Amino acid sequence: MRHGEFRHHRLVQVYDAECPWGPDDDFFQAVVDETPAARVLDLGCGTGRLTVALAAAGHTVTGVDPAGASLAAARARPGGERVTWIEGTSALLPSQAFDVAILTSHVAQFFVDAAEWARTLGDLRRALVPGGRLAFDARDPADRRWERWNPVDSHRRIALPDGGEVRAWTKVTGVRDGVVDFTHHYHFADGAELLSSAALRFRTEAELRNSLATAGFTVDRVHGGWRGEPVGQGDGEFVVIARAGTLAPVF
């Protein structure tokens, strides 16, 4: 199944168990909190771990995701009723409705096609007020993270809330022109085996900066990790903070 950990109800539970709150959540929470009582867009919100926390912190939050199974889990979270949930893509976003937009957990890399990424950035620019901030993360291709996505190095056991356990590993199936294809394997205690395939685009810092400038953003800073390290000295990440410029008038 394509993107099964977001679309299959059993794999959504595994994803939640494998991805608890971490330093990336702390970082994005701090960025959003710089704007008190902000109107926040969480694009690609998934199961809403951070989305709900931002609403609990006093922000007005909208979570958008195309995966219905993930949104069902998000709505069921304690505090999920505080969030406006939208099943869909950035094309549905209203204009100049948000002060801050975030894309977390490497959502930016799921926009593999250059035209799709450009459209998404254009939608985000339209959805933000002038001067509104965009924050997202993407893996630095120089770190070559995908080389660790193999059945040996990626093998893990995931404990589920019900006491069960899932064995999982990842295998890269192709690397081409900055795109990495891979498959997650999940083995359940009842004998079920589920597969989830995906592709990620690894963009260089220059490519990210150029795409943002084309879409009407000014880059404030790019970190290499969650503690504000320089690029190449952190966690193998690009952590990007950009600001929306003024939209050109439409005649």
C-alpha positions in Angstrom: 0.0 0.0 0.0 1.2 3.5 -0.8 1.7 5.6 2.3 0.1 2.8 4.4 1.2 4.1 7.7 -1.1 7.1 7.1 -3.9 5.3 5.3 -4.3 1.9 7.0 -5.9 1.8 10.4 -3.5 -0.8 11.8 -0.4 1.0 10.5 -1.7 4.4 11.8 -1.6 2.9 15.3 2.0 1.6 14.7 3.0 5.0 13.4 1.7 6.7 16.5 3.5 4.2 18.8 6.8 4.6 16.9 6.7 8.4 16.7 6.2 10.0 20.2 6.9 13.6 21.0 10.5 14.6 20.3 12.9 17.5 19.9 11.4 18.4 16.5 8.0 18.9 18.2 9.7 21.1 20.8 11.3 23.2 18.1 8.1 23.8 16.1 6.1 24.5 19.3 8.7 27.2 20.2 8.5 28.7 16.7 4.7 28.9 16.8 4.7 30.3 20.4 6.7 33.3 19.2 3.4 34.5 17.8 0.9 34.6 20.7 -2.6 33.3 20.0 -1.5 32.6 16.4 -3.7 31.3 13.6 -1.8 28.2 12.7 -1.9 25.8 9.8 -0.4 22.4 10.2 -0.2 21.0 6.7 0.3 17.3 6.6 -0.8 17.1 10.2 -1.0 13.3 10.2 -2.4 11.9 13.5 -2.2 15.4 15.1 0.4 14.9 17.9 1.7 18.5 17.5 -1.5 19.9 16.1 -3.5 19.2 19.3 -0.6 20.5 21.5 -0.6 23.8 19.7 -4.3 24.2 20.2 -3.9 23.4 23.9 -1.3 26.2 24.1 -3.9 28.7 23.1 -3.5 28.9 19.3 -6.3 28.7 16.7 -5.2 25.6 14.8 -6.2 24.0 11.5 -4.9 20.6 10.6 -4.9 19.5 7.0 -4.1 16.0 5.7 -5.2 13.9 2.7 -5.2 10.7 4.7 -8.6 10.0 6.3 -7.3 7.3 8.6 -4.8 9.6 10.1 -7.3 12.4 10.6 -9.7 9.9 12.3 -6.9 9.2 14.8 -6.2 13.0 15.2 -9.9 13.8 15.8 -10.0 11.1 18.5 -7.1 12.5 20.5 -7.9 14.3 23.8 -8.3 17.9 22.8 -8.9 17.1 19.2 -12.2 19.0 19.3 -10.2 22.2 19.6 -8.8 21.8 16.1 -10.4 22.4 12.7 -9.6 19.3 10.7 -9.7 19.3 6.9 -9.2 16.2 4.8 -7.5 17.4 1.6 -4.5 19.3 0.3 -3.2 22.8 0.3 -5.4 23.6 -2.7 -8.3 23.9 -0.2 -6.7 26.6 2.0 -8.4 30.0 2.3 -6.4 33.1 1.5 -4.5 35.2 4.1 -6.0 33.1 6.9 -2.9 32.1 8.9 -0.1 33.7 10.8 2.1 30.6 10.9 2.2 27.5 8.7 4.2 24.4 9.6 5.1 21.2 7.7 6.7 18.7 10.1 8.0 15.1 10.1 9.6 15.7 6.6 6.2 16.3 4.9 8.0 18.6 2.5 9.9 15.7 1.0 6.7 13.9 0.1 6.2 16.5 -2.6 8.4 14.7 -5.0 7.5 16.4 -8.3 8.9 19.9 -8.6 5.7 21.3 -10.0 3.7 19.9 -7.0 6.2 21.4 -4.6 5.9 24.8 -6.3 2.1 24.6 -6.2 2.1 23.8 -2.5 4.5 26.7 -1.7 2.2 28.9 -3.8 -0.8 27.8 -1.9 1.0 28.4 1.4 2.0 31.8 0.4 -1.6 32.6 -0.5 -2.8 31.2 2.8 -0.4 33.2 5.0 -0.8 36.9 5.8 2.0 39.1 4.6 4.9 38.6 6.9 3.5 35.3 8.1 6.0 32.6 8.9 6.5 29.1 7.3 8.5 26.5 9.1 9.4 23.0 7.9 12.0 20.3 8.0 13.7 18.3 5.3 16.6 15.9 5.4 20.0 17.1 4.2 20.9 14.9 1.2 24.6 15.3 2.2 23.8 13.2 5.3 22.7 10.3 2.9 20.2 9.1 5.5 18.7 6.6 3.1 21.9 4.5 3.2 20.8 3.4 6.7 17.4 2.3 5.4 18.2 -1.4 5.1 16.8 -4.5 6.8 19.7 -4.7 9.2 20.2 -1.1 10.3 16.5 -0.2 10.3 15.2 -3.3 12.1 13.2 -2.4 15.1 10.5 -3.7 17.5 7.6 -1.4 18.2 5.6 -1.7 21.4 1.9 -1.0 20.9 -0.4 0.5 23.6 -2.3 -2.8 23.9 0.8 -4.7 24.9 1.4 -6.1 21.4 4.6 -5.8 19.4 5.3 -5.2 15.7 8.6 -6.1 14.0 9.5 -3.6 11.3 12.3 -2.7 8.9 12.8 -0.5 5.9 14.4 -1.3 2.5 15.4 1.2 -0.2 14.1 0.1 -3.6 15.6 2.9 -5.8 17.7 6.0 -5.8 17.4 8.4 -8.7 18.0 12.1 -9.3 17.4 13.1 -5.7 14.4 10.8 -5.2 14.6 7.8 -2.9 12.0 5.0 -3.1 11.6 2.7 -0.1 9.2 0.2 1.5 8.5 -0.3 5.2 7.8 -3.9 6.3 5.6 -4.5 9.3 5.1 -8.0 10.9 2.3 -8.3 13.5 2.1 -10.9 16.3 -1.0 -12.4 14.7 1.0 -13.2 11.5 -0.2 -10.3 9.4 2.4 -8.6 7.2 1.7 -5.2 5.9 3.9 -3.1 3.5 4.0 0.6 3.0 5.8 2.1 0.1 6.7 5.8 -0.6 9.2 8.1 -2.3 10.9 11.1 -0.9 12.7 14.0 -2.6 16.0 15.1 -1.1 16.5 18.7 -2.1 19.7 20.6 -1.5 19.7 23.8 0.6 20.1 25.8 -2.6 17.1 24.1 -4.2 15.0 24.8 -1.1 16.0 28.5 -1.0 15.3 28.9 -4.8 11.9 27.3 -4.6 10.9 29.5 -1.6 12.1 32.7 -3.3 10.2 31.8 -6.5 7.0 31.3 -4.4 7.4 34.7 -2.7 9.1 33.8 0.6 12.2 35.2 2.2 14.3 32.7 4.2 15.1 33.9 7.7 17.3 31.0 8.7 18.2 27.4 7.9 19.4 25.2 10.8 21.1 21.9 10.6 19.4 20.4 13.6 16.8 20.9 16.4 19.2 22.9 18.6 19.9 25.5 16.1 23.2 24.0 14.8 24.7 25.2 11.5 23.9 23.1 8.4 26.1 20.0 8.4 26.8 20.1 12.1 23.4 19.0 13.5 21.0 16.2 13.0 21.3 15.8 9.2 18.4 18.2 8.8 17.4 21.4 7.1 15.2 23.2 9.5 13.8 26.1 7.6 12.1 29.3 8.8 10.8 31.6 6.0 8.6 34.7 5.8 5.8 35.4 3.3 6.2 38.5 1.2 3.4 40.8 0.0 1.2 39.2 -2.7 1.2 41.0 -6.0 -2.2 42.5 -6.8 -4.4 40.7 -9.3 -5.9 42.8 -12.1 
